């Protein structure tokens, strides 16, 4: 009768246990020195050797000829315990015997001394499944156990075991077995069984086992049943992991922004019977492995799922940075959670692929963080900064005249305070109110013949506030952005420091701010931000300035040079020159 590999090759001594040397060496010394306790608690994930070590320890404490702490597996006690003929060593499954009556029946038998061996041993697997009443019954005998009694408790969920039980046991934590150690054990078993196993196949099975030797042997047994050489392709085919290659190809298309290719691959997988939830889970696992290997390249190797080799992860990791991976993983996780209640899962998955290929369509905070991080990297490199600054500045701002250069505001006076009222509001509040009927009369009096009529002196209205640095007129978008740096918070000012995101124009009546996309436009349209822009420009213009925001690229500016004005002396000299007979001279 065929016996499964994990049962046939279960270790029979402490020396055969792989990857748990910190535990097996301690247990061997306790058996050699006779310093055994009455209760042990073995914890760890599945397939790491908890039950195996419990059975080896049960044989070692009752072995008639122990060898360096290991059972001889030859004496009647070892053979009887191994084949189950000795009833003094009992193995219980707490998942099916979790009632208090089951524990009480066990404790009634435990009071009797063993018949054929030195100690009566109870191995309770999955002890965390016991009910609270069963734990209380077990606690009674753990407090004052007989000398012939030993308990070995095993669990995969230590947090469910009461502290009163843990405090009365010696606790041993079984760790996940490393992939290298599992691969070495698989090669040894394959050599003994005559199995054609390649090194790549052994390493892949070891990664898929996730630290469990029993799982690794079961996977190898499954691959051997298909026949032929057990290589990497055979493992993918037998275990149904061929979709991992499709997931890698899909992620490469996403990295290239190939929306048509990714949608075509999704359609092919959907036609082939692929569940959208399973595809989202596989894509999420791959992105998670990339994020772990990218953010923690040294210590994160043990946290990987094992479905992808290091070469694939390294190649894909070069296509994305950490903020982009965080955005993609959050989007896929959100989509996977919503697929359960979706009316059309294929459409939801296609929408997810659209946003993955074009991150600008994702309006989440993670997407914005990824785009800002990319912009910061480009700005730090200097290439994008030089292109944007040179091209946009030449198109937007004409060269300042010598007069404008001489009246540039001083640096210490250029930073406005957001809480100060604009000058036109101060002038309107301080100016005396006049009846509307007096305004036409004053205009008529000003237009009468010279000398002007004598008018009783009236208190003159206060002069309007002087613009910043004495300058009037549109100062230019670069100057406005420099003034906003002190008036806005760091987060609100971020886009004003990027010429590719925001550009301002003055058309003589309104300041129009052109935004690169709707998200930035909505941010600038906030009253506190647009009001700050209006306040800064008003300090230069000397009047209230409206502000509007539009999405798109601004029109090209045309620089017009105003005609130079002539003084009266220059006009008289020109008239005399023409009167002298030089009327045929063309004056430009």
C-alpha positions as CSV (number, residue, x, y, z in Angstrom):
1,X,0.0,0.0,0.0
2,X,1.4,3.4,-1.0
3,X,2.2,5.7,1.9
4,X,2.3,9.5,1.5
5,X,5.8,11.0,1.4
6,X,5.2,13.2,4.4
7,X,4.2,10.2,6.5
8,X,6.9,7.9,5.1
9,X,9.7,10.5,5.7
10,X,8.5,11.8,9.1
11,X,11.6,12.2,11.3
12,X,12.1,9.5,13.9
13,X,14.8,11.2,16.0
14,X,15.7,14.8,16.9
15,X,18.6,14.7,14.6
16,X,16.3,14.2,11.6
17,X,14.2,17.3,12.3
18,X,15.1,20.1,9.9
19,X,15.3,23.7,10.8
20,X,14.5,23.5,14.5
21,X,17.9,23.0,16.0
22,X,17.3,25.5,18.8
23,X,14.5,23.2,20.1
24,X,15.8,19.7,19.4
25,X,19.1,20.3,21.1
26,X,17.4,21.6,24.2
27,X,15.1,18.6,24.4
28,X,18.0,16.2,23.8
29,X,19.9,17.7,26.8
30,X,16.8,17.4,29.0
31,X,16.4,13.8,28.1
32,X,20.1,13.1,28.8
33,X,20.2,14.9,32.1
34,X,16.8,13.7,33.3
35,X,15.6,17.3,33.7
36,X,12.2,16.7,32.1
37,X,9.2,18.8,33.1
38,X,5.6,17.7,33.4
39,X,4.2,19.9,30.7
40,X,5.4,21.3,27.3
41,X,3.8,23.8,25.0
42,X,4.8,23.7,21.3
43,X,3.8,26.6,19.2
44,X,4.3,27.5,15.6
45,X,2.7,27.4,12.1
46,X,1.6,24.3,10.4
47,X,4.0,21.7,9.2
48,X,7.0,22.9,11.2
49,X,7.5,19.8,13.3
50,X,5.4,20.3,16.5
51,X,3.6,17.0,16.5
52,X,6.7,15.2,15.2
53,X,8.9,16.4,18.1
54,X,6.1,15.6,20.5
55,X,6.1,11.9,19.4
56,X,9.9,11.8,19.4
57,X,9.9,13.2,22.9
58,X,7.3,10.7,24.1
59,X,9.5,7.8,22.8
60,X,12.7,9.3,24.2
61,X,11.4,9.6,27.8
62,X,10.3,6.0,27.7
63,X,13.1,4.5,25.6
64,X,15.1,1.7,27.3
65,X,18.3,2.5,25.4
66,X,18.4,6.2,24.5
67,X,21.2,7.4,22.3
68,X,22.4,11.0,23.1
69,X,18.9,12.0,23.9
70,X,17.4,10.4,20.9
71,X,15.1,7.3,21.1
72,X,16.7,4.1,19.8
73,X,13.5,3.1,17.9
74,X,14.5,-0.5,18.4
75,X,13.4,-1.4,22.0
76,X,9.9,-2.6,22.7
77,X,8.9,0.7,24.2
78,X,9.9,2.7,21.1
79,X,8.3,0.2,18.7
80,X,5.1,-0.1,20.8
81,X,4.6,3.6,21.0
82,X,5.3,4.0,17.3
83,X,2.9,1.3,16.1
84,X,0.2,2.3,18.7
85,X,0.2,-0.9,20.7
86,X,1.2,0.9,24.0
87,X,-1.9,2.7,25.3
88,X,0.0,4.8,27.8
89,X,1.0,7.3,25.1
90,X,-2.2,9.0,23.9
91,X,-2.6,11.5,21.1
92,X,-5.8,13.7,21.2
93,X,-7.2,16.2,18.8
94,X,-8.6,19.1,20.8
95,X,-10.6,20.2,17.7
96,X,-12.9,17.1,18.1
97,X,-12.4,16.5,21.8
98,X,-12.9,20.0,23.2
99,X,-15.7,19.3,25.7
100,X,-15.1,19.4,29.4
101,X,-16.4,15.8,29.6
102,X,-13.6,14.6,27.2
103,X,-10.9,16.2,29.4
104,X,-12.4,14.8,32.6
105,X,-12.4,11.3,31.1
106,X,-8.8,11.7,30.1
107,X,-7.8,13.0,33.6
108,X,-9.5,10.0,35.3
109,X,-7.3,7.7,33.3
110,X,-4.2,9.8,33.9
111,X,-4.3,9.1,37.6
112,X,-3.3,5.4,37.0
113,X,0.3,4.5,36.7
114,X,1.5,3.3,33.3
115,X,1.6,-0.5,32.8
116,X,4.6,-1.0,30.4
117,X,6.5,2.3,30.2
118,X,8.0,4.8,32.6
119,X,5.7,7.8,31.9
120,X,2.2,8.2,30.7
121,X,2.2,10.9,27.9
122,X,-0.7,12.9,26.6
123,X,-0.2,14.7,23.3
124,X,-3.0,17.3,22.8
125,X,-2.9,18.8,19.3
126,X,-4.6,22.1,18.6
127,X,-5.1,22.7,22.3
128,X,-6.4,26.2,21.7
129,X,-9.7,24.6,20.5
130,X,-10.6,23.5,24.1
131,X,-13.5,25.2,25.7
132,X,-13.0,27.4,28.8
133,X,-14.5,24.7,31.0
134,X,-12.1,22.2,29.5
135,X,-9.1,24.5,30.1
136,X,-10.2,24.8,33.8
137,X,-10.4,21.1,34.2
138,X,-6.9,20.7,32.6
139,X,-5.5,23.3,34.8
140,X,-6.4,21.3,37.9
141,X,-4.0,18.5,37.0
142,X,-1.3,20.8,35.6
143,X,-1.0,22.5,39.0
144,X,-0.2,19.2,40.9
145,X,0.5,16.5,38.4
146,X,1.6,12.9,39.3
147,X,5.2,12.0,38.8
148,X,4.4,9.5,36.1
149,X,2.4,12.0,33.9
150,X,3.6,14.3,31.1
151,X,1.5,16.6,28.9
152,X,2.7,17.9,25.5
153,X,0.4,20.6,24.1
154,X,0.6,21.8,20.6
155,X,-1.1,24.9,19.0
156,X,-0.9,27.2,16.0
157,X,-2.7,30.0,17.8
158,X,-0.9,30.8,21.0
159,X,-2.9,33.9,21.8
160,X,-6.0,31.7,22.4
161,X,-4.3,29.6,25.1
162,X,-5.1,31.0,28.6
163,X,-2.2,32.6,30.5
164,X,-2.7,30.2,33.4
165,X,-2.0,27.2,31.1
166,X,1.1,28.9,29.5
167,X,2.6,29.8,32.8
168,X,2.7,26.1,33.9
169,X,4.4,24.8,30.7
170,X,7.8,25.1,29.1
171,X,7.1,26.9,25.9
172,X,9.0,26.2,22.6
173,X,8.3,28.3,19.5
174,X,8.8,26.5,16.2
175,X,9.8,28.9,13.5
176,X,9.2,28.6,9.7
177,X,11.8,26.5,8.0
178,X,13.9,28.3,5.5
179,X,13.5,27.6,1.8
180,X,17.1,26.5,1.4
181,X,16.7,23.9,4.2
182,X,13.4,22.6,2.7
183,X,15.0,22.4,-0.8
184,X,17.9,20.3,0.6
185,X,15.5,17.9,2.3
186,X,13.4,17.6,-0.9
187,X,16.5,16.7,-2.8
188,X,17.4,14.1,-0.2
189,X,14.0,12.5,-0.3
190,X,13.9,12.6,-4.1
191,X,17.3,10.8,-4.3
192,X,16.1,8.1,-1.9
193,X,12.8,7.6,-3.8
194,X,14.3,7.8,-7.2
195,X,12.4,10.9,-8.2
196,X,13.7,13.1,-11.0
197,X,13.7,16.5,-9.3
198,X,15.5,19.5,-10.7
199,X,17.1,22.2,-8.5
200,X,14.7,24.8,-9.9
201,X,11.7,22.6,-9.1
202,X,12.9,22.0,-5.6
203,X,13.5,25.7,-4.9
204,X,10.0,26.5,-6.3
205,X,8.3,23.9,-4.1
206,X,10.3,25.1,-1.1
207,X,9.0,28.7,-1.7
208,X,5.5,27.6,-2.2
209,X,5.6,25.6,1.1
210,X,5.8,28.8,3.1
211,X,8.1,27.4,5.7
212,X,6.3,24.1,6.2
213,X,8.1,20.8,5.6
214,X,4.9,18.8,5.5
215,X,3.4,21.0,2.8
216,X,6.6,20.8,0.8
217,X,6.5,17.0,0.8
218,X,2.8,16.9,-0.1
219,X,3.5,19.3,-3.1
220,X,6.3,17.0,-4.2
221,X,4.1,14.0,-3.9
222,X,1.5,15.7,-6.0
223,X,3.9,16.6,-8.7
224,X,5.4,13.1,-8.8
225,X,1.9,11.7,-9.5
226,X,1.8,13.5,-12.8
227,X,4.9,11.6,-14.1
228,X,8.0,12.9,-15.7
229,X,10.7,15.1,-14.4
230,X,9.6,17.5,-11.7
231,X,11.0,20.8,-13.0
232,X,9.7,24.4,-12.7
233,X,7.3,24.1,-15.6
234,X,5.8,20.9,-14.2
235,X,5.3,22.4,-10.8
236,X,3.5,25.4,-12.4
237,X,1.3,23.1,-14.5
238,X,0.4,20.6,-11.8
239,X,-0.2,23.0,-9.0
240,X,-2.3,25.3,-11.2
241,X,0.2,28.2,-11.0
242,X,0.5,28.9,-14.7
243,X,-1.6,32.0,-14.1
244,X,1.3,33.5,-12.2
245,X,3.1,34.0,-15.6
246,X,0.0,35.7,-16.9
247,X,0.0,38.0,-13.9
248,X,3.6,39.0,-14.5
249,X,2.9,39.7,-18.1
250,X,-0.2,41.8,-17.1
251,X,1.9,43.8,-14.7
252,X,4.5,44.5,-17.3
253,X,1.8,45.8,-19.6
254,X,0.5,48.1,-16.8
255,X,4.0,49.4,-16.3
256,X,4.3,50.3,-20.0
257,X,0.9,52.0,-19.9
258,X,-0.4,49.5,-22.5
259,X,-4.1,49.7,-21.8
260,X,-5.2,47.8,-24.9
261,X,-2.8,45.0,-24.2
262,X,-3.9,44.6,-20.6
263,X,-7.6,44.7,-21.5
264,X,-7.0,42.1,-24.2
265,X,-5.2,39.8,-21.7
266,X,-8.0,40.3,-19.2
267,X,-10.5,39.3,-21.8
268,X,-8.5,36.2,-22.7
269,X,-8.3,35.2,-19.0
270,X,-12.0,35.8,-18.6
271,X,-12.9,33.7,-21.6
272,X,-10.7,30.9,-20.3
273,X,-12.7,30.8,-17.1
274,X,-10.6,32.9,-14.8
275,X,-12.4,34.4,-11.8
276,X,-11.9,38.1,-11.5
277,X,-11.6,37.8,-7.7
278,X,-8.8,35.2,-8.2
279,X,-7.0,37.5,-10.7
280,X,-7.3,40.4,-8.3
281,X,-5.8,38.3,-5.5
282,X,-2.9,37.1,-7.6
283,X,-2.2,40.7,-8.8
284,X,-2.4,41.8,-5.2
285,X,0.0,39.1,-4.0
286,X,2.5,40.0,-6.8
287,X,2.3,43.8,-5.9
288,X,2.7,42.9,-2.2
289,X,5.9,40.9,-2.9
290,X,7.3,43.7,-5.0
291,X,6.5,46.3,-2.3
292,X,8.2,44.1,0.4
293,X,11.3,43.3,-1.7
294,X,11.5,47.0,-2.8
295,X,11.1,48.6,0.6
296,X,12.9,45.9,2.6
297,X,15.4,44.2,0.3
298,X,17.4,42.6,3.1
299,X,15.0,41.6,5.8
300,X,11.9,41.0,3.7
301,X,13.0,37.8,1.9
302,X,11.3,35.7,4.5
303,X,8.0,37.6,4.1
304,X,7.5,36.8,0.4
305,X,4.7,34.5,-0.7
306,X,7.1,32.4,-2.8
307,X,5.1,32.3,-6.0
308,X,7.7,34.3,-7.9
309,X,11.4,33.9,-8.2
310,X,13.9,36.6,-7.2
311,X,14.8,37.3,-10.8
312,X,11.2,38.1,-11.8
313,X,10.8,40.3,-8.7
314,X,14.0,42.2,-9.4
315,X,13.0,42.8,-13.0
316,X,9.6,44.1,-12.1
317,X,10.9,46.1,-9.2
318,X,12.9,48.3,-11.6
319,X,9.7,49.4,-13.3
320,X,8.0,50.9,-10.2
321,X,9.0,53.0,-7.2
322,X,7.5,52.5,-3.7
323,X,4.8,55.2,-3.8
324,X,3.6,53.8,-7.1
325,X,3.4,50.3,-5.7
326,X,1.5,51.6,-2.7
327,X,-1.0,53.3,-4.9
328,X,-1.4,50.2,-7.1
329,X,-1.7,47.8,-4.2
330,X,-4.3,50.0,-2.5
331,X,-6.4,50.2,-5.7
332,X,-6.3,46.5,-6.4
333,X,-7.1,45.7,-2.7
334,X,-10.1,48.1,-2.9
335,X,-11.3,46.5,-6.1
336,X,-10.9,43.0,-4.7
337,X,-13.1,44.0,-1.7
338,X,-15.8,45.5,-3.9
339,X,-16.0,42.5,-6.3
340,X,-18.0,40.5,-3.7
341,X,-20.9,42.9,-4.0
342,X,-20.4,43.8,-7.7
343,X,-23.1,43.3,-10.3
344,X,-20.5,43.1,-13.1
345,X,-17.1,41.9,-11.9
346,X,-15.5,42.1,-15.3
347,X,-16.3,45.7,-15.7
348,X,-15.0,46.6,-12.3
349,X,-11.7,44.8,-13.1
350,X,-11.4,46.6,-16.4
351,X,-12.0,49.9,-14.6
352,X,-9.2,49.0,-12.2
353,X,-6.9,48.2,-15.1
354,X,-7.7,51.6,-16.7
355,X,-6.7,53.4,-13.5
356,X,-3.6,51.3,-13.1
357,X,-2.4,52.1,-16.6
358,X,-3.2,55.8,-16.3
359,X,-2.6,56.9,-12.6
360,X,-4.0,60.4,-13.4
361,X,-7.5,58.9,-13.5
362,X,-7.2,57.7,-9.9
363,X,-8.2,60.6,-7.5
364,X,-7.2,58.9,-4.3
365,X,-4.7,60.3,-1.9
366,X,-2.3,57.4,-2.7
367,X,-2.4,58.3,-6.4
368,X,-1.7,62.0,-5.7
369,X,1.2,61.0,-3.4
370,X,2.6,58.8,-6.2
371,X,2.4,61.6,-8.8
372,X,3.9,64.2,-6.4
373,X,6.8,61.8,-5.6
374,X,7.4,61.3,-9.3
375,X,7.4,65.0,-9.9
376,X,9.8,65.5,-7.0
377,X,12.2,62.9,-8.5
378,X,12.1,64.7,-11.8
379,X,12.6,68.1,-10.3
380,X,15.5,66.7,-8.2
381,X,17.1,65.4,-11.4
382,X,17.1,69.0,-12.9
383,X,16.0,67.9,-16.4
384,X,12.3,68.6,-16.1
385,X,12.9,71.8,-14.1
386,X,15.1,73.3,-16.8
387,X,12.7,72.4,-19.6
388,X,9.6,73.7,-17.9
389,X,11.2,76.8,-16.5
390,X,12.9,77.8,-19.8
391,X,10.0,77.1,-22.1
392,X,7.2,78.4,-20.0
393,X,9.0,81.4,-18.8
394,X,9.9,82.6,-22.3
395,X,6.4,82.2,-23.5
396,X,4.7,83.7,-20.5
397,X,6.8,86.7,-19.2
398,X,8.3,89.4,-21.5
399,X,11.7,90.8,-20.7
400,X,11.3,93.6,-18.0
401,X,12.2,97.2,-19.0
402,X,15.0,99.1,-17.3
403,X,12.3,101.1,-15.4
404,X,10.6,98.0,-14.2
405,X,13.9,96.6,-13.0
406,X,14.6,99.7,-11.0
407,X,11.3,99.6,-9.1
408,X,11.3,95.9,-8.2
409,X,10.1,95.4,-4.6
410,X,12.7,94.9,-1.9
411,X,13.0,91.3,-0.6
412,X,12.2,92.3,3.0
413,X,9.1,94.1,2.0
414,X,7.9,91.5,-0.6
415,X,6.2,89.0,1.7
416,X,2.6,90.0,2.4
417,X,0.7,88.9,5.5
418,X,-2.4,87.0,4.7
419,X,-4.3,88.6,7.6
420,X,-3.7,92.2,6.4
421,X,-6.6,93.8,4.6
422,X,-6.0,94.8,1.0
423,X,-5.3,98.5,0.4
424,X,-8.5,99.2,-1.6
425,X,-10.6,98.0,1.4
426,X,-8.7,100.4,3.7
427,X,-9.3,103.3,1.2
428,X,-13.0,102.5,0.9
429,X,-13.4,102.5,4.7
430,X,-11.5,105.7,5.3
431,X,-12.9,107.8,2.3
432,X,-15.9,110.0,3.2
433,X,-19.2,109.0,1.6
434,X,-20.6,111.6,-0.8
435,X,-24.2,111.7,-2.1
436,X,-24.6,110.4,-5.6
437,X,-26.2,113.7,-6.7
438,X,-23.0,115.7,-6.0
439,X,-20.9,113.7,-8.5
440,X,-22.3,115.2,-11.8
441,X,-22.1,118.7,-10.3
442,X,-18.4,118.2,-9.4
443,X,-17.6,117.0,-12.9
444,X,-19.4,120.0,-14.5
445,X,-17.5,122.4,-12.3
446,X,-14.2,120.9,-13.3
447,X,-15.0,121.4,-16.9
448,X,-15.7,125.2,-16.7
449,X,-13.4,127.9,-18.0
450,X,-10.2,129.0,-16.3
451,X,-9.8,130.2,-13.6
452,X,-11.8,127.7,-11.6
453,X,-14.5,129.0,-9.3
454,X,-13.6,129.5,-5.7
455,X,-14.9,126.5,-3.7
456,X,-14.9,126.3,0.0
457,X,-12.1,124.1,1.2
458,X,-13.1,120.6,2.1
459,X,-11.1,118.0,3.9
460,X,-9.2,116.0,1.3
461,X,-9.8,112.2,1.2
462,X,-6.9,110.1,2.3
463,X,-4.6,108.9,-0.5
464,X,-4.9,105.3,-1.6
465,X,-2.4,102.8,-0.3
466,X,0.9,102.8,-2.2
467,X,1.5,99.5,-4.1
468,X,4.3,97.3,-3.0
469,X,7.7,98.9,-3.8
470,X,6.0,101.7,-5.6
471,X,5.3,99.5,-8.6
472,X,2.0,99.5,-10.4
473,X,0.7,97.1,-13.0
474,X,0.9,93.3,-13.6
475,X,4.1,92.1,-11.9
476,X,4.3,88.8,-13.7
477,X,3.3,85.3,-12.6
478,X,6.7,84.4,-11.2
479,X,6.6,87.4,-8.8
480,X,3.1,86.5,-7.7
481,X,4.2,82.9,-7.0
482,X,7.1,84.3,-4.9
483,X,4.8,86.4,-2.9
484,X,2.4,83.5,-2.3
485,X,5.2,81.4,-0.7
486,X,4.8,83.2,2.6
487,X,1.0,83.7,2.4
488,X,0.0,80.0,1.8
489,X,0.8,76.8,3.7
490,X,3.4,74.4,2.4
491,X,0.8,72.0,1.1
492,X,-1.2,74.6,-0.7
493,X,1.9,76.3,-2.2
494,X,3.2,73.0,-3.7
495,X,1.5,73.4,-7.1
496,X,2.4,77.1,-7.3
497,X,6.0,76.1,-7.3
498,X,5.5,73.9,-10.4
499,X,5.2,75.9,-13.6
500,X,3.9,72.7,-15.4
501,X,0.9,72.6,-13.0
502,X,-0.2,76.3,-12.7
503,X,0.2,79.3,-15.0
504,X,-1.3,82.8,-14.4
505,X,-2.2,85.4,-17.0
506,X,-3.5,89.0,-16.7
507,X,-5.8,90.2,-19.5
508,X,-6.4,93.7,-18.2
509,X,-9.4,92.9,-16.1
510,X,-9.1,89.4,-14.7
511,X,-6.3,87.1,-13.5
512,X,-6.8,83.8,-15.1
513,X,-5.0,80.8,-13.6
514,X,-4.6,77.8,-16.0
515,X,-4.4,74.4,-14.2
516,X,-3.0,71.2,-15.6
517,X,-6.0,69.1,-14.5
518,X,-9.3,69.4,-12.7
519,X,-7.9,68.2,-9.4
520,X,-5.5,71.1,-9.2
521,X,-8.2,73.5,-10.5
522,X,-10.5,72.5,-7.6
523,X,-7.7,73.1,-5.2
524,X,-6.9,76.6,-6.4
525,X,-10.6,77.6,-6.6
526,X,-10.8,77.3,-2.8
527,X,-11.7,80.8,-1.3
528,X,-8.6,81.0,0.9
529,X,-6.2,80.2,-2.0
530,X,-7.9,82.3,-4.7
531,X,-8.3,85.1,-2.2
532,X,-4.6,85.0,-1.4
533,X,-3.8,85.4,-5.1
534,X,-6.2,88.3,-5.5
535,X,-4.7,90.0,-2.4
536,X,-1.1,89.6,-3.7
537,X,-2.0,90.9,-7.1
538,X,-4.0,93.8,-5.7
539,X,-1.0,95.0,-3.8
540,X,0.7,95.7,-7.1
541,X,-2.4,96.8,-9.1
542,X,-3.8,99.1,-6.3
543,X,-7.3,97.8,-6.9
544,X,-9.5,94.8,-6.3
545,X,-8.6,92.1,-8.9
546,X,-10.9,89.2,-9.7
547,X,-9.5,85.7,-10.1
548,X,-10.8,82.8,-12.2
549,X,-9.5,79.3,-12.7
550,X,-9.6,77.2,-16.0
551,X,-8.3,73.8,-16.9
552,X,-6.0,73.5,-19.9
553,X,-3.0,75.3,-21.5
554,X,-2.8,79.1,-21.6
555,X,-2.8,80.9,-24.9
556,X,0.5,82.2,-26.2
557,X,1.3,85.8,-25.1
558,X,2.2,88.5,-27.5
559,X,4.5,91.2,-26.4
560,X,3.5,94.7,-27.7
561,X,5.8,97.7,-27.3
562,X,3.9,100.9,-26.6
563,X,4.9,104.0,-28.7
564,X,7.3,106.4,-27.0
565,X,5.8,109.7,-26.0
566,X,7.4,113.0,-27.1
567,X,8.0,116.1,-25.0
568,X,6.8,119.6,-26.2
569,X,10.4,120.6,-26.9
570,X,10.9,117.6,-29.2
571,X,7.6,118.4,-31.1
572,X,8.8,122.0,-31.7
573,X,12.2,120.9,-33.0
574,X,10.5,118.4,-35.3
575,X,8.1,121.1,-36.7
576,X,11.1,123.4,-37.4
577,X,13.0,120.7,-39.1
578,X,10.1,119.9,-41.4
579,X,9.5,123.6,-42.2
580,X,13.2,124.0,-43.4
581,X,12.4,121.8,-46.4
582,X,12.9,118.3,-45.0
583,X,9.3,117.2,-45.4
584,X,10.3,114.2,-47.5
585,X,12.0,112.6,-44.5
586,X,10.1,109.7,-43.1
587,X,9.9,109.6,-39.3
588,X,9.5,106.3,-37.6
